[in-house]
Amino acid sequence: MTKLSVNINKIATLRNSRGGNVPNLLKVATDVQKFGAEGITIHPRPDERHIRYQDAFDLLNVVVTEYNIEGNPIPKFMDLVLKVKPTQVTLVPDADDAITSNAGWDTIKHKTYLTEIIAEFKRNGIRTSLFVDPVEAMVTAAAETGTDRVELYTESYATEYEKGNKKGIEPYIRAALEAQKVGLGLNAGHDLSLENIKFFKENIPNLLEVSIGHALISESLYLGLENVVNLYLNKLK
């Protein structure tokens, strides 16, 4: 069964919009794990507009499943991850002012840079994953950096699926097979939803983990958080 890691950035966004501590980020993290999610994901950004750096430390007290921290490996982010020591760090090449992640790494161009960063995290016992587009060459070069996994950037799949074009999954199948060939674990995330997750799961071999935030939290407004977590778990079986 593919693991579900719930990205709780949107909970932090809602909290920060009003000040105070409602909704309570730590309670939500505790609850989604109680409901069956196998991981918690956060993506702190330098301006702390949703997840605050202090949240990353506070979550250590409540995350009992896998703890995944995503972000661009600027010095401040690296320092945070090395102090928190989560289960996994997912490296994402997003700009400081990016609303959300919008591209994967060019693992050929940045291979030396990524190799050095990944080695530092691995020396500290942290599993590494690189956010990549569904391009076989990028997956191949990712393996040469020493990373443990890649996370496929699934926006284009979600866009094509919504249009009714199920052939949009074909690059992801090829990328997944390449990951298997070069010995990398496979994660996926971005714009996955209750509507498109089952088809993705059924067609992608050896999918270890999906990270879902925006859609899951939005769907929960209508269907309830516990119900939505369990709907995803059923679709990922």
Stockholm file with secondary structure:
# STOCKHOLM 1.0

chainA/1-237         MTKLSVNINKIATLRNSRGGNVPNLLKVATDVQKFGAEGITIHPRPDERHIRYQDAFDLLNVVVTEYNIEGNPIPKFMDLVLKVKPTQVTLVPDADDAITSNAGWDTIKHKTYLTEIIAEFKRNGIRTSLFVDPVEAMVTAAAETGTDRVELYTESYATEYEKGNKKGIEPYIRAALEAQKVGLGLNAGHDLSLENIKFFKENIPNLLEVSIGHALISESLYLGLENVVNLYLNKLK
#=GR chainA/1-237 SS CCEEEEECHHHHHHHHHHSTTSSCHHHHHHHHHHTTCCEEEECCCTTCSSSCHHHHHHGGGTCCSEEEEEECCCHHHHHHHHHHCCSEEEECCCCTTCSSCCCCCCTTTTHHHHHHHHHHHHHTTCEEEEEECSCHHHHHHHHTTTCSEEEEECHHHHHHHHTTCGGGGHHHHHHHHHHHHHTCEEEEESSCCTTTHHHHHHHSTTEEEEEECHHHHHHHHHHCHHHHHHHHHHHTC
#=GC SS_cons         CCEEEEECHHHHHHHHHHSTTSSCHHHHHHHHHHTTCCEEEECCCTTCSSSCHHHHHHGGGTCCSEEEEEECCCHHHHHHHHHHCCSEEEECCCCTTCSSCCCCCCTTTTHHHHHHHHHHHHHTTCEEEEEECSCHHHHHHHHTTTCSEEEEECHHHHHHHHTTCGGGGHHHHHHHHHHHHHTCEEEEESSCCTTTHHHHHHHSTTEEEEEECHHHHHHHHHHCHHHHHHHHHHHTC
//
